[in-house]
């Protein structure tokens, strides 16, 4: 099954996969088996499916962290197989947010958030630190910028991970279960923050989740099973209430 959004004429999709396969163990295991998807620029898409369905594998491929065994993956119209410097593409175009935040324990939150900027040539350290501080302020951690990760709560670490994912002003955010390791109240704060930033900047947001309530907020939900697209759900906007008829004089 293909998954194609409505896109403005002439605009390349943010992410496109054509016949994508990923094999392991010499081809005996197919994590993905002929996946065709297209995600429009500025779209919010949730990816769901049981464990082993291929969700994280797909996210790694579209994030240029791995290569498909067959098929093609393109980002903003550019085939990843033809990109000479994938590190630069990741640094300049894609922001990653993971379930377990992956912060470096001996670096402060500010230093952790600034890390992706090191992949960009010619950026002064002061500029990196200032931008990291601004983003930590944006996610409510302005008072924690010099704290080590162990000195803050799990929810605060995850908010720092969001700031890190935004440091290079990416056009695409890939979030792998970003609320999976926090309580529901903190998860709602994190999700609201992601959606606020996505709408404000027109960023494409791809979210892996097992939470049906979170997925229901997406423009579309792509459901994987056994490495194939099983179903695509499109959110239906609530119908507007008709205006009341004016009483005749």
Secondary structure as UniProt FT lines:
FT   STRAND          2..4
FT   TURN            9..10
FT   STRAND          15..24
FT   TURN            25..28
FT   STRAND          29..39
FT   TURN            41..42
FT   STRAND          44..48
FT   TURN            51..52
FT   HELIX           55..62
FT   TURN            63..64
FT   STRAND          70..75
FT   TURN            76..77
FT   STRAND          78..79
FT   HELIX           80..82
FT   HELIX           86..93
FT   STRAND          94..98
FT   TURN            99..100
FT   TURN            105..106
FT   HELIX           109..114
FT   HELIX           115..119
FT   TURN            121..122
FT   HELIX           125..138
FT   TURN            139..140
FT   HELIX           142..144
FT   TURN            145..146
FT   HELIX           149..151
FT   HELIX           154..166
FT   TURN            167..168
FT   STRAND          172..176
FT   TURN            178..181
FT   HELIX           184..201
FT   STRAND          204..208
FT   HELIX           212..215
FT   TURN            216..217
FT   STRAND          220..225
FT   TURN            226..227
FT   STRAND          228..234
//
